Amino acid sequence: GHCHPKVVDALIEQAKRLTLSSRAFYNDKFPMLAEYLSHTLGYDMVLPMNTGAEGVETAIKLARKWGYEKKNIPKNE
């Protein structure tokens, strides 16, 4: 049901630890997440996003950069 005590308690405990996971603000949890993800997935770096829109925008920028550098596509084309 609504406001189950276990759910409410879990929300309160999480709010005490970390309420916002933006990269704009330092938190002590992000380095552990980045290490875990890069090790588990085999990548050198990770760049988590807060929204799908951020993820898509970043993917487009990376694809364009790749095209400029690897395929020699003229900029702004």
TATAMO-V473030 format. One record per run of one state. SS is the DSSP state (H for helix, E for strand, L for the rest). FROM is the first residue (numbers start at 1). TO is the last residue. Records with the same first field share a line. If there is no record, write none. Layout:
BEGIN
SS->FROM-TO ; FROM-TO
END
This chain:
BEGIN
L->1-4 ; 18-29 ; 42-51 ; 71-77
H->5-17 ; 30-41 ; 52-70
END
